[in-house]
Amino acid sequence: MQIGPPVFSLHRGTTPLLVSVPHAGTQIAADLRAGFVPRAALVEDTDWHLERLYAFVKELGASLIVPRFSRYVIDLNRPADNAPMYPGANNTELCPTRFFSGEALYREGAAPDAAQIARRVEQYWQPYHTALALELERLKARHGHAVLFDAHSIKSELPWLFEGRLNDLNLGTVDGASCAPELRAALRSVLESQTRFTQVVDGRFKGGHITRHYGRPQQGMHAVQLEMCWSCYMIEEPPWQLDAERVARLQPVLESLLGAMLDWRQGA
């Protein structure tokens, strides 16, 4: 069943699995556009094509929640109090003020103030998180537990955010705190059983706000994040097109990861 207000869409599935793609949105509301520099219209830091890449989860019976608006409007994977995810490193904010390359996202003097940020939380952030939380509760009530897969992608090299080149596939479980150890082990096994892509568990990306907040294994809620490089499935330069050959190599790995999420049972 497909539901959702204008700021997101939610497909409700029949299994314990919910897939979230919080940075797949590309829209910027008309009343906000004038404050951004012209370059922002390209929304270059989008997690490109993930709604299409993960569309197969609907056939698996999973739920899928997708925002409509860009992370430039508000970052759904940051806490509402804007606490940094990775202290000591360059971090993007709840309402980002810089591109991933470090340059200013807004025209001089046009960055959102506290009142504007509060309005965006109310209009964009809160509806998404309310729906996400309610869906997880629905799945837990029906199945006894719920599993959340938070899907992300990023350019493989971004010196302002991290040194060097990322591993292709970066699984985050907040160092094992956001899911049961057996589930973490099953997903690690999937990654280690393939050789096409470099991989790491709880490396540079350990999981953002969604994984940290909703991953409560003691309460039957298990969450993981997958941050993968654009180079796994697309061209890393504008216009950021999908590459069919790369998608064909990646898809079996994604299917195996999501299959492991579905096959796992709490307490098994």
N, C-alpha and C positions, 0 to 999 in steps of 0.2 A: 504494500500500500504506500502510495506517494503522498506526503503531506508537507506543509511548511509555509511560513509567511514569506514575504518578499526577500528577507535577508538570508534564507537558507532553504535547502530542500532536504527532506528526510525520507528515505525508502525504508519501511519497516519490514524486517525479515522474520524468519521463523526459527532461527538457530540462536545460540547464546552469543554470537559474534556481532560486534558493531565496528565498522570501519569509518574512521573520521579523516577527512582531508582538509584541515583548517586553513591551508594557504593556497587553495586552488581557485579562489574567487578572483575575478578580474575587473569588476565594476568599481568606479569611483563616483559617488553621488554628485549630481550636478552642482549642488550648493557648496561643495568642498573643492571643486577642481581649480578654482581661481587661486587658491593658496599655494598650490604645488608648482614647482618648476615645470616647464614644458616636457622635459624628459620623462617625468613621472607618468605621463599618459600611456607610455609603453608598458607599464607595470612589469618591468624586467625581472623583478625578484619573485615573481609568481612561482609556485610549485607547478610547473607547466604540465598539462595533459593528464593529471592524476585521476580526474573523474573518469576519463576514458580508459586509462590503464587499469583501474580497479573496478570497472563496470562489471567484470565477470563475477564479482562477489555476490551480486544479486542472485545469480543462478545457483550459487552455493547455499542460498537461504540466509545470507548475512544482511544486516541493516547497513545503510550507507548514508552518512550525513555530509553535506557539501555546502559551504557558504557561497554566496553570490558576490560578495564585495571583497576588494583587494586587501591584503595585509597592510597596504599603505594607509587605509582608512583606520584599521585597528587590527592588532595581532591577536588572534583568538588563542594562540598558544603561549600567551604571557598572562601572568596573574593580574587581576584588576588593580592591585596596589603597585604595579610596575616594578616589583622587586627583580633584580637581575638574575638570570638563570645561571650564568657562569661568572661568578665574582672573579675579578682580576683580569678578565678578557674583555675585548670590545663586545658589547651586547646590543642587539636591537631592542627597541622599547615597545611598550604597549601601543602607543601611537608613534610609529617610527618617524624619526626626523632625518635619517640618512639612508641613502642607498646602501646596499651590501658592499659597494666599493668605497664607501666612506664619505661621498659628497653629499651636500645638503639636499634634502628632498623638498623643502619648502622655499618659497621666495623669502627674502629678508623680512623679518618681522611677522611672518604669517604662520609660524608653527603654532599648533593648537595650545591654548592655555588650559588651566585646570578645569574650567567650566566646560570648555569644548570637549575635553577628554571625557569628562563625566557624562556628557550627552551621548558620546559615541559608545561608551560602555553600556548605557541604557538602551540605545537603539540597535546596536550590532552585536556586542559581546554577550550581553545577558541572554537574549533570546536563543543564541546558539548553545550556550552552556546549559540553560534550562532544559532545552530539548535533548541535549546529549545526556544529561543526568537522568531525566525521566525515562529515556530509552534504555539506559543501562539498568535502571530499577525494574522496568518492565521485563527485560530479558532475565534478570536475576530471579524475579518472582516466578517466571514461567519455567526456568531451567535449573534453578538452585544456585547458579553462578552466572557471571557475565564476563566476556573477554573483549577488550578494546584494543584495536590495532590502529595506531595513529600514524598516518602515512604522510611522508614528506619527501621533497627532493630539492636539490640545490646544485649550483654550479660547482664543479670539482675543485676549482682553485679560486679563492677569494682572500687575498692577503690581509684585508682589513679585519676579517673575522677569524682566520686561522692560518697557521703556517703550512706551507707545502701543499700537497695534493691529498684530498680525502680518500679514504677507502671507498670502494664503489658502494658497498652496503654497510650501513652503520646501525646496528640494532641497539636500542637503549632501553634499559630496565631499571634505571636509577640505581645501578650497582646491585641489582637483584631485589630491590625493595618494592617494586611496583607489581610484581607477579610472583606466583609460586615458583620455587626453584626447579620443579619438574618441567614447567612450561618453558622457562628460560633455557633449560638444557635441551628441550625438544627443538626449539627454534635455532639454538646454536648448532645443533646437529645438522639441520637443514643447510645452514650457511656453510658449514665445514665440509659437507658432502659434495659440494659443487666446486668447480675449479675455474669457471669463466670469469668470476668477479672476485676482487679482493674484498675482505670482510673483516669486521671487528665487532665485538660485543662490549658495550659500555666504554667506548673510547671517547673521542672528542664530543660526541652527541650522546648523552646519557638519557635524554628524555626531557621534554619541555613541561610546561605547566599542566597540560592535559594528562600526560602520563603520570606526573608526580601527584596531581590532585585526585585523579580518579582511580589510580592503582592502589587498591586497599585489599590485598589478598586475604587478610584475616577476616574480612567481611564478604568474601566471595566475589570481589571485583578485581580483575587482573588486567593490567594495561602494559602495552609495549609500544615503542616508537621505532619506525624504520625511516631513517634519513638516507636517501640514496642519491648518487651523483646523476645529474642530467645526462652525462655521457653514457650511462647505461642504456638509454632508450631514445635519445634525441640529439639534435645538433645544438651545441652550447652557445651558438651565436644567433642574433636576430635573423629571421623571424621565428626562431625556436621551434623548428619543425620536428615532428616525430620521424624516426628512422625505422622503417618496417623491419629491417634485418636485426637491428638492435632490440627492438621490442620482442621479436620472435625468440631471441636468446634469453631475454630477461623473464618473459612471462612464465615459463615453467618454474622458475625459482620463486616468484611471487605466489604462484598457485600452491607450491609446496609449503611455503610459510603460512599462508592462510589455511591450508588443509591441516597443518599441525595445530593451529589455533582451534580449529573445529574438532579435531580428533581428541584433543586433550580434554580430560574431564577432571574437575576438582576432586581430589581425594583418590584418584585412580593410581 
